[in-house]
Amino acid sequence: MVDLRLQFAGIQLKNPLLTASGTCGYGRELAQLFDLSILGGICVKGTTLEPRLGNPPPRIMETAGGLLNSVGLQNPGVEKVIEEEMPFLRQFDTAVVVNIAGHQEDDYRLLAERLDSVPGIAALEVNISCPNVKNGGMAFGTQPATAARITTLVRQATSLPVIVKLSPNVTDIGEIAKAVEAAGADCVSLINTLMGMTIDIEKRRPFLANITGGLSGPALKPVALRMVWQTYRAVSIPIIGMGGICNAMDAIEFMLAGASAFQIGAAAFHNPLAAPDILADLTQWLDTHGVAKISDIIGEAQC
Amino acid sequence: MLLEKATVLSNKQIRPDYWQLGLHAPQIAAQAQPGQFMMVTAADSYDPFLKRPMGINIIDPKSGFIRIIYLVLGRGTKLLTKLRENMEIDLLGPLGNSWKVEESCRRALIMGGGSGVATLLPLARELFYRRVKVDVILGARSKDYLSCADEFADYGSVIYATIDGSAGYKGLATDIYPDDIRYDMVYACGPMKMMEKVVHLSRKHQIRCQVSLEENMGCGYGVCMGCICSVREPDGHVVYKRICKDGPVFNGEEVFW
């Protein structure tokens, strides 16, 4: 049987599947449906220094082959996450990745310092790509210089592996990836949602109260895959790929394009058992194709 | 909460725009409480991508029967109309909290409007079997759109309000809210404007009320934070709560309209 274990950027995974931040909460709901210990990892909801209310409703609208969301990082704040969510997550044998988001640059430093010594964290995922917050978020991730500055702040504040989550809302994602690599990122994850919009033609008003939202789901997949491939050619640090992955074939595409691991997000809305289903199908495909180690297929697409 | 492959027993149009889907889903039927809902999809592709939240209209744990009544609005619900007897469908449920029935409750008012009426039927049944005297006011556009009226009559006294006056009172359900009866609890599900008015009327009469809210949902089980409503905490703070997980039933007083 194929060896699914992976080790990169100081992170050890039992398999390449992680659940994406913002699509699995802090794991409590999914734990009612399957054992979280089957996961390679779980990236928790974007966590800020202070509790955050998020954006007003409506926040969700389905679009062709996906959905737009404008949640806006609703979360209970880092202290509550440490007190209430981390003890729950520590019960499981899976890599817990804490996604951190700031309104201002220094928030990232403070979050990284605060989380550095919290037991049970495998890595930090630095969210410089949320399209739904007015201050911070994506604004940090669309300029190479600011992206690099935040990466440096986090890098200096923690000994945990640092994953920087990149925005697709840029002209050249490779340029941003290079900047965060040079600033000390151990890994990049991509892509966050693609900024979009939808209008109610009867009311002549956007469906989302926030006007714009982030597109996720299968509609996003070809764009995400292309960006993983571009990034793979631009940097030498490992990549965690995501964007519309709904089945094992999608996941294999991302790994062939250069991803060392992958995250599934909106797939869990379509099918709450997407994670166990994808893992079973992935194992079967790799076995059928005589792959001994999952790492053997990373970046193997012949371009 | 569990995923169950249910078998379609029947699927038929019952009124303009409204369909009724009967399912054999023994696991969910064994757990579901009045007021809970399920996420349902008839799509076997990624488009439409999301499941649709559906209130449960009949729960029969003995036979494993579940019934939902759905309003055909868009692509997702149009696909549901294609389901035929013996086809299989994935259900996620039961989801959310349920209507609260207190031991001390002796008399209750149920107010339903539009598609919100369906989810109130299991509540009426529950109240009936707990020996609560139930009054039901149902509101609809016209006679053709009145849901489950006969079935409610098995559990209590039912009066109607229709906008066009084709059945019962001509006007809104809230126009005939009984001013002179001291209910222990009012239960409401329907359009937001209606529920807001019910909360207002109940407050005026110092009667507590529960409302079941509706919103577009992403996941239906609490992970995406997509379907939120504003709720006033006891300390006066307004926070966002998830309709799918913290609701769909809320105390009328705590909802910030």
Boltz contact constraints between the chains, C-beta under 6 A:
constraints:
  - contact:
      token1: [A, 24]
      token2: [B, 223]
      max_distance: 6.0
  - contact:
      token1: [A, 25]
      token2: [B, 223]
      max_distance: 6.0
  - contact:
      token1: [A, 29]
      token2: [B, 221]
      max_distance: 6.0
  - contact:
      token1: [A, 29]
      token2: [B, 222]
      max_distance: 6.0
  - contact:
      token1: [A, 29]
      token2: [B, 223]
      max_distance: 6.0
  - contact:
      token1: [A, 32]
      token2: [B, 1]
      max_distance: 6.0
  - contact:
      token1: [A, 53]
      token2: [B, 240]
      max_distance: 6.0
  - contact:
      token1: [A, 57]
      token2: [B, 228]
      max_distance: 6.0
  - contact:
      token1: [A, 58]
      token2: [B, 216]
      max_distance: 6.0
  - contact:
      token1: [A, 59]
      token2: [B, 226]
      max_distance: 6.0
  - contact:
      token1: [A, 60]
      token2: [B, 216]
      max_distance: 6.0
  - contact:
      token1: [A, 60]
      token2: [B, 218]
      max_distance: 6.0
  - contact:
      token1: [A, 60]
      token2: [B, 226]
      max_distance: 6.0
  - contact:
      token1: [A, 62]
      token2: [B, 50]
      max_distance: 6.0
  - contact:
      token1: [A, 64]
      token2: [B, 47]
      max_distance: 6.0
  - contact:
      token1: [A, 65]
      token2: [B, 46]
      max_distance: 6.0
  - contact:
      token1: [A, 65]
      token2: [B, 47]
      max_distance: 6.0
  - contact:
      token1: [A, 66]
      token2: [B, 49]
      max_distance: 6.0
  - contact:
      token1: [A, 69]
      token2: [B, 226]
      max_distance: 6.0
  - contact:
      token1: [A, 71]
      token2: [B, 225]
      max_distance: 6.0
  - contact:
      token1: [A, 74]
      token2: [B, 225]
      max_distance: 6.0
  - contact:
      token1: [A, 217]
      token2: [B, 49]
      max_distance: 6.0
  - contact:
      token1: [A, 218]
      token2: [B, 46]
      max_distance: 6.0
  - contact:
      token1: [A, 269]
      token2: [B, 50]
      max_distance: 6.0
  - contact:
      token1: [A, 269]
      token2: [B, 218]
      max_distance: 6.0
  - contact:
      token1: [A, 269]
      token2: [B, 219]
      max_distance: 6.0
  - contact:
      token1: [A, 270]
      token2: [B, 49]
      max_distance: 6.0
  - contact:
      token1: [A, 272]
      token2: [B, 92]
      max_distance: 6.0
